[in-house]
Amino acid sequence: MNKNSTRVLGAAAAAFLALGTLTATTAHAADKYTLAFQGPLTGDAAQAGQDELAGAKYALSIYNAANPTATVKLIEVDDQGSGAVAATVAPGVAANAGVLGVIGSAYSGASQNSFPSYKAGNVTMVSPSASRYTLTVPTAPDFGGPVFHRVLPNDSVQGPALARVATKGVKAAKVYVVDDQSPYGAGLRDFTIPSLKGLKATLAGKDSILPASGGGTDYSATVAKVKSSKATVVIYCGYDVDAGAFIKALRDGGYKGIFASGDGTATASFPTAAGLKAAAGTRLTEGDNPFSSVATAAQKAAFTAATGVKVAGGYVTNTINATNVFLQCISEGKTTRAAIATCVNTGKFKNFTGGTFSFDANGDLAKGAPVPISEYKVDAKGNIVFVGKA
């Protein structure tokens, strides 16, 4: 990031802090309680954040219709999926006494950099999609406890699933693994590579590339390594826009094998960045039950009415679950930050697809939670289509 862009982000963050606090204070007079949604709402990662925000809006629309005298207002907190921006906006959220909890952050790095403010303010977080394993490891420097929770399996579960999906149906797969040098990408890589051993697959090679957001745009050296390795499968551990640029470079360079990636790539921004021809056939994993497959016709209609979004994107179901964690606590009369924290740490919550879930002592889903790793495929029209359980 160059100095000019840093100044722009700083100015945008400062503007948010002033506006966000004012909005919350004004809304609090009309709405009894306030939650914040935090994720990337602008920038390259915006699609992921907008997808999840729609899930939060849907959950609140259902709750508020049933509770007209105790409605909940949602503040939208744009961290651009960036740890640096998150560290700037989180203090303002924590300082706003009206905010009872945070739905988010969507990304692991942004979550990590929000922890100091939210721990100091006792602001409970429930993330729909921050999957980095170490966020819930007490001995790790990026441990989010006691405030951080997530409603998806972490990357120790997604990594093996991604390896299975990538190599499925490929005889004696030769796999080349590439990561984007982000904490998320490197973490997913470290759980994916060891999983190849039990799949009759071999590691053809591995490389780390600098994403475009970090100044990288030339993937020719990595493309040459992939081709030289004679890999039949490439697994990319990183985010959507850069995954699109990378697979386009691979296809333009003559690579014709399988391309697979994890949840960071599973947004509409990926086929847009890649182009339909390059993106078609990509295999993806995500720790979610897809809303399009599990919702009833009436729920889909209500979702569109509440959000204006016709087709739900990734992690919508998870975001509904994350939002409903807070809404259930509020409905039970837990309306202070301390009471919310106790409720989230000890409660049992309804899953959108049925059953219940709870959190373990470190903020992960307790064993037996009904949230799988799902498999998706990009079709010829650029749609991300649910295939089944990974």
N, C-alpha and C positions, 0 to 999 in steps of 0.2 A: 504494500500500500504506500503510495507516494504522499508527500507532505500535504499537497493540496487536498487530496481526498480525506486525509485525517482531519483537516480543518473543517471540511464540509460535514463529516460525521459528527464532530464535536459540536458544531453549531446546531445540527439537527437534533442531537440528543438534548442539548440545553433547551431548545424550543419545546421538545416533548415534556421535559420536566416541568416547565412552567404551565404548559397547556394541560398536561395530564393531571396535575394536581388540581387545577381550576375545574376541569371537567368533572373529576371525581367529587369535589366538594359541592358543586352545583347539583350534580345528579343525586347526591346523597340526601338532599332535601326532599326529593320526590320518590326515590327508591330507598327502601329501608337498609339494604345491604349491598356491598360492592365486592366483586371479584375482579381479578386482572387476568387477561390472556396475554401471554408473552411468547413471541416467536418472530420469525422473519416475515414482515408484512410488505417490505419494499426490498429492492435489490435483486441480485441473481437468485437468491433462495426463496423469493417471495411466494412462489407457488405452494411450497410445503406449508408455509405459515397460513396462507389464505385457505387452503384445504382444511386445516385444523380449526381455524377460527370459525368456519361454517359449522363445524360440529358443536362448538361451544354455543354458538348462537341458537342452534336448533334445540339443544338441551335446555337453555334458558327460556326459550319461547314456550316449551311445554310446561316447565315449572312455573313461570310467571302467570300463565293462563290459569293454572290451578291454585295460585296463591296471590290473588290480586291485592291483598292488604300487607303482604310481606315480600314484595318483589325484589329481585336482585339485578343490579346494574353491572355491566361488563365494561371495563377499561381495556382498550387495546394498546399493548406495549410492543413497539417495533424494535427488536434487537438485531434485525437484519441477519440473523443466524450467526452473528459475529461475537466472539468473546469480548473483544474490545468495546463494542457498542453496548453489550449487555452490562458490562462493568460500569458504564456511564448512566444507563437508564434505571438499573435496579435500585440504586439509593433513593431515587425519587418515589418509586413504588413503595419501598419499605417505610419511607417517611410519612406516607399518606395513611393516617390512622384508620381511615375508612375501609381500606383494603383488607379483607379477611384472609385471602389466600390467592395463590397464583396458579393458574392452569398453564403449565409450561415449566421451563422453556422447551421449545420443540427440539433444539439441538443440544448436544452434549457439552460442547465448548462454551456455549452461551449459558447453559445451566451452571457449569463450574464457576464461571466468573460472576455469576449472580449470588453464589452461596454466601460470601462474606456479608452482604447487605441483608439477605433474608435470614441468615442465622442470627445476626445482631438484632433484627426486628421481630424474631420469632414468627416469620411469615412462612406458612406451610406451602410447599410446592407439590403439585401432582402433574408429572409430565406424560403426555401421550406418546412420545417418540424418542426421548433421549436414551440411547441404548448402550452407551459406553459402559463396559463391565465395571470399571474401577469406581464409578460414581456411588456404588453401594458397597464398597469394600472398606471397612473401618480403618484398616492400616494404610490405605492409599492417600496420597496428598490431596486428591480431588474428591475425597469422600463427602457426600452431601448431607449426611445425617447431622442432626435429627430432623431437618426440615424437608429433605428431598424424598420423593416417592415417584414411582412410575408404574403405568398400567400395561406394560408390555414386557415380554421376555428380553433379557439383556443379550449382549453379543456373544456370550459364552454359549447361548442357545442358537442364535442366528448364524454364527459362523459355520457350525457343522451342517445346518440346514442349507446354507448357501452352497457349500461344497457338494451336497447331495443333488441339489437342483441343477447345478452347473454341469455335473458329470452324468446325469441320468441319461441312459440310453447310449452313452458314448463308450465304445469298447476300448479298454486299455487307455483311458484318457491321459493325455499329456497336458498339464495345466500350468499356465503362466499367470502369476498373481501380481497385480499392480495396485498400489495404493497412492493416495493423494497427499501423503505426509501430514494429514490432519490427525488429531488424537482419535477421532472416530474411525477414520480409514485405517490407521495403523492398528487400532484395537481389533477391528473386525478381521483384518488380515491375520493377526496373531491367533485367532481362533479358527480361521478357515484353513490355513495351511496344514496344521497337524491333523485335521479331519480327513485329508486326502488319503492318508495311509490305510484306512479301513475301507476304502471304496475301490480298490484295485486301480487307483490312479497314481500317477507320478508327478512330482513337481518339476516342470520343465525349466522354470526360472522365476525370478521375482525382481521387481523394480519399483522404485518410488519416483513419482513425477510431481513437479510443482504445478498446482492448479492455476488456471488463468487469474483467479483472484489474488494469487501470490506472485504474479508476474510471468507465469509459464504459459506458453502457447505452442511451442514446437515439440511435438511428440515423435518426431522422426527417428530419434535414436532408440526409443523404446519400441516403436513399430519394427525397426530392424532387428532388435533383440528377439521379439516375439516370433518373427518369421524365421530367424536363424535357429531358434529352438525347436521348430517344427511342432509347436503347440497346437493341439486340437481344441483347446478350451482356454479362454481368457476370462479371468475373474477380476473385476475392478472394484476396489473398496474405496469409495469416496462419494461425492455428491453429483446431482443430476446434470447441471450445465456442463461441468467438466467431463463427466462421463460421456455426454453427447459429443463433445469435441474430440474426445479420445477415440470413440468407436468410429467416428467419421474418418479420422486419420488412419485407423486400422484397415477399414474397408477400402479407402482410397489407396492404401499401400498394398492391397492384394490379399489381406487375411480373410479367409472364408469360413473359419471355424465358429464355434459357439462363443457367445459373449454373454456374461452373467454379472449381476451386481446386486447389492443389498438395498436396504430401505432408503438410503440416502439418494438413490437414483430413481426411486419409484414415484415420480411426479410427471405431470404433463410437460414440464420444461425439458425433460430428457429427449423425447422424440423431436421436439421443436429444435433443440440444439443440434441433434444428430442428423436430422433429415429423415424422412420416412423410410427411404430405401436402406439406410445404414442401421436404423433402429429396429426394423422389423425382425422379429424372432428373438430379441433379447429376453433372457430369463432373469426374473427379479424375485427377491424375497422381502417380506415385510411382516413384522410381528403384530398382526391385526386380523380381525374378522372383517372382511370388506363390507361396507354398508350396502353397496349395490346388491350383494348376494344374500344378506341376512335380514334386511329391512322389508316390511310388508309394503304393499302398494300405497296404503294410507300413510305410512311413515315416510315414504319417499315423497309423496305429495306435500306432507307437512314440512318436510325438510326444504323443499323448493320454495314453499310459501314463506318460510321463516328467513331464508338466506338469499333467495334469488338465484341459487345455483341449481342447475338442472341435473347434473351428474356429479355425485359425490366423489371427491378425490381420496387420497391416501390418509390413513389414520383418523378418519372421521369417527368411526366407531370407538376407537380409543379415546378420542377427545370428548365424546359424549360420556363415556365412562368416567374420565377424569373430572369433568364438570359435575357430574352427578354425585361424585364423592363429596364435594363441597355442599351441593344442594341438599343432599340427605342430612348432612351434619347441621346445616342451617335449619332445616325443617324440624330437627330434633331439639332446637333451641340452643344450639352451640353457636353463639354469635359474638364471641371474642376470639382473638388470635390464639389465646391459650386453650380455650375450649375446642376450637377447631383442631389444634394440634393433637390434643388427647383423642378426639373423635376419629381423626384419620389414622392415628397410630393403633387404635384398638378396635375400630369398628369393622363390620362386615357390610359389603356394598353389593347392590344388584348389578349384574352384568347385562348389557344391552341385549345380548344373545341368550340370556337365561343363566340361572345359577347365581352364585355369589363369589366374591373375591375379597381378600384382605391383604394387608401388607405385613411382611416380616419385620424384624427389628431393625433392619438396615435400609428399608424402603423399597425392596423388591416385592413382586407379587409372591404371596405365600404359595407353597406347593399345592398343586391341584387347580390353580386358577385356570378358567376356560378361555385362555388366549393362546392360539397357536402361532407358529410361523407359517405364513401363507405363501404360496407360489403364484407368480403372475407371468404373463408373457405379453410382449408388445406385438400387436397385430399389424397388418400391412397399412392400416389407416392411422397408425400411431396411438391407438387405444391401448391402455394397460388393462389386460383382461385376466380375471381371476381363473386360475387353473385348479387349485385345490390345496389341501394341506401339504406343506413341504415335507 
